[in-house]
Amino acid sequence: MSIRELKRVEVLGRVKAGEVTLRQASELLAVSYRHAKRLWKRFRRRGAVGLRHGSVGRRSNRRKPAAWRRQVLAIVRREFAGDARHERFGPTLAAEHLLEEYGLTVHHETLRRWMLAAGVWSRVRDAPKHRQRRARKTHFGELVQLDGSFEAWLEDRGPTACLMHMVDDATSRSAGRFEPQETIWGAVRTLRGWIAAYGIPLALYTDWKNVYVRKPTEAELATGAAPLTQFGRMCATLGIRIIAASSPQAKGRVERGHGTHQDRLIKKLRRKGIRDYAAANGFLASEYLAGHNARFAQPPAAPEDFHTPVPGGLDLDQVFRLETARTVGHDWVVRHDNRLLQLERRGRQYPPARSTVLVCEYETGRLDVWYRGARVPWTDITGTAARVASPRPAPPRAPSRGAPSVRRVPARTHPWRQRYQGLHDAVSPGESIPGRPGAWLVPPAASAGPAPKVEGPLGSLVAPPD
């Protein structure tokens, strides 16, 4: 029974007990006195059941035939009810395919009720995967989380930028800087700032982004080589392990730090009147991060610091660089980033042709070429490369079939139109044959006696007397 019907049973029960009159009951039920008398009559005859709606339990006049319903459910079980949950068709999609493939028109809500009753569909949805909260690391520097947060940090005073943010897992100590994008050099500058302040951490916790980690290629899968990005190679050189988080919740410490900075830092930058990110980075280093760490950082569970100092004699500029292997051409030219680097031949460590060299690009844009641990001098010939690589002019187009063809006829004095016997007639003394300079040369003055022979590419010819 519905709530309204149950309320009528309660009010009419009070009428039967003599607590209220029938007219008062009509006011409580918000019906007319005449309709209240009808309800009271049905209640006295049949009790609470008499107040139930008369259509309850009756078959609908628009009910589908039972045989047709069984036919539809048989098709659904055979075609659209897979064993796995991801293989099952929902009622809406199943209704569309029933119409497209079998010509059976059934409303998706009707099919939903049928599928629920038949047990081929369930209202229960997949619950979110439970993630157990991970305990903090016990040592400072054991794990540092690195992530970028894009936000309008200067509001309408400047463009959107990325806050490259690092948080120690054991102590929640933070460091960071503003960068235009979350790039390799942005991550490098942030990591170098952390190393300068605390030392080299043991591991980094990052996103699954191509800046930090990438999927292996087919060749790496075949050989078992570790897939490394440029940033991953830099960290591997320093002994830093990169761990890729599978979800934002896994690195929740840095994610929650983003929310704190997006609230507090934006307001502090507004009160300082900062309008560019160079000044914002200065404010981070001088004031904000020190105050933030003093308020939110906590001591680690173990006193030992897992940061390691930079090894003596190690130049970090030689670590934080982009390295690309290139092949030396036969002309001792190396192609890199649409540039031609002409290697200079000096010393014994000169790379031979078809050997592999290492082209290193530094943060400042400087390029170095290394071969077997030695730097190779080079000259940029990109201007020549641009001329060589310029597109050639298009060849003349062949005339169309409808256009008249032009036939080139050789001149009368052309060697092709003369016989060998009379070839000398067209040549005066001291001149060459037209079209073949120096090929048939006649002496300027013929002496008495036998006719001289003139050697030519077609054999010996006898020059006639004057």
HELIX and SHEET records of a PDB file:
HELIX    1   1 ILE A    3  LYS A   16  1                                  14    
HELIX    2   2 LEU A   22  LEU A   29  1                                   8    
HELIX    3   3 TYR A   33  ARG A   46  1                                  14    
HELIX    4   4 GLY A   47  LEU A   51  5                                   5    
HELIX    5   5 ALA A   66  ILE A   75  1                                  10    
HELIX    6   6 VAL A   76  PHE A   80  3                                   5    
HELIX    7   7 ARG A   85  GLU A   87  5                                   3    
HELIX    8   8 PRO A   91  TYR A  102  1                                  12    
HELIX    9   9 HIS A  108  ALA A  118  1                                  11    
HELIX   10  10 GLU A  155  ARG A  157  5                                   3    
HELIX   11  11 ILE A  184  ALA A  197  1                                  14    
HELIX   12  12 GLU A  218  THR A  223  1                                   6    
HELIX   13  13 GLN A  230  LEU A  238  1                                   9    
HELIX   14  14 PRO A  248  LYS A  251  5                                   4    
HELIX   15  15 GLY A  252  LYS A  272  1                                  21    
HELIX   16  16 TYR A  277  PHE A  283  1                                   7    
HELIX   17  17 LEU A  284  TYR A  288  3                                   5    
HELIX   18  18 LEU A  289  PHE A  296  1                                   8    
HELIX   19  19 LEU A  316  GLN A  318  5                                   3    
HELIX   20  20 THR A  382  VAL A  388  1                                   7    
HELIX   21  21 PRO A  415  ARG A  417  5                                   3    
HELIX   22  22 LEU A  423  ALA A  426  5                                   4    
SHEET    1   A 5 SER A 174  GLU A 179  0                                        
SHEET    2   A 5 ALA A 161  ASP A 168 -1                                        
SHEET    3   A 5 VAL A 144  GLU A 151 -1                                        
SHEET    4   A 5 ALA A 203  THR A 206  1                                        
SHEET    5   A 5 ARG A 241  ALA A 244  1                                        
SHEET    1   B 4 LEU A 322  THR A 327  0                                        
SHEET    2   B 4 THR A 356  GLU A 361 -1                                        
SHEET    3   B 4 LEU A 367  TYR A 371 -1                                        
SHEET    4   B 4 ALA A 374  VAL A 376 -1                                        
SHEET    1   C 3 VAL A 333  HIS A 336  0                                        
SHEET    2   C 3 ARG A 339  LEU A 343 -1                                        
SHEET    3   C 3 TRP A 378  ASP A 380 -1                                        
SHEET    1   D 2 LYS A 453  GLY A 456  0                                        
SHEET    2   D 2 GLY A 459  VAL A 462 -1                                        
END                                                                             
